[in-house]
Amino acid sequence: MPFGDSIDGDQIGWLTSGSPDEWRLQLVPRHAEQGPPLSEPLADVLLGWLQGRLRVAGLYRFDKDELADAATFWSPS
């Protein structure tokens, strides 16, 4: 059951086998074959991807300098 995608067309979703507590994440890169399901929780997968630690063939890999340059912070006035 897909629930999100990247700007590049990569998809992320749940493998809906068993009860919802047992569902695992599945990444489907646009430019590579689908790999095995992921065992980490969603928050850990997203954080690992943004930190450049998640390695999935075909999925864009961020580097720490790129993220630091793109990060913006603001304070409501």
C-alpha positions as a printed Julia matrix, in Angstrom:
77×3 Matrix{Float64}:
  0.0    0.0     0.0
  1.96   3.04   -1.22
  1.73   6.16    0.91
  4.48   8.44   -0.35
  6.92   9.2    -3.1
  9.98  11.3    -3.74
 10.34  14.12   -6.21
 12.18  11.6    -8.42
  9.31   9.1    -8.46
 10.67   6.64   -5.88
  7.86   5.13   -3.81
  7.51   4.02   -0.19
  4.68   1.95    1.17
  3.58  -0.78    3.52
  3.55  -4.51    2.76
  0.1   -5.32    4.11
  0.74  -8.88    5.22
 -0.58  -9.85    8.65
 -1.87  -7.38   11.23
 -0.95  -3.67   10.84
  1.57  -4.01   13.67
  3.45  -6.53   11.51
  3.51  -4.49    8.28
  6.97  -3.76    6.93
  8.16  -0.89    4.8
  8.95  -1.34    1.12
 10.95   1.1    -0.99
 10.52   0.98   -4.75
 13.27   3.02   -6.44
 12.41   4.41   -9.85
 15.76   3.48  -11.4
 16.46   0.08   -9.82
 14.87  -3.23   -8.94
 12.77  -3.4    -5.8
 14.8   -4.8    -2.92
 13.72  -6.7     0.18
 11.37  -5.13    2.73
 12.94  -2.97    5.41
 12.85  -4.03    9.04
 13.34  -0.58   10.58
 10.44   1.65   11.69
  9.34   4.43    9.34
 10.95   7.26   11.34
 14.3    5.45   11.4
 14.16   4.81    7.63
 13.39   8.45    6.82
 16.04   9.75    9.22
 18.61   7.31    7.84
 17.78   8.41    4.29
 18.1   12.1     5.12
 21.36  11.49    6.99
 22.83   9.53    4.06
 22.96   6.23    6.0
 20.22   4.41    4.07
 21.67   2.54    1.1
 19.08   1.32   -1.37
 20.08   0.76   -5.0
 18.58   3.45   -7.23
 17.42   5.67   -4.36
 18.91   9.15   -4.25
 21.57   9.38   -1.56
 21.89  12.65    0.3
 25.26  13.74    1.61
 25.63  15.75    4.8
 26.91  18.88    3.05
 23.96  18.94    0.68
 21.48  18.73    3.53
 23.28  21.39    5.58
 23.15  23.77    2.6
 19.45  23.09    2.01
 18.35  23.4     5.62
 16.67  26.68    6.48
 15.45  27.84    9.85
 13.04  30.57   10.62
 11.37  32.0    13.63
  7.76  33.15   13.58
  7.55  36.87   14.27
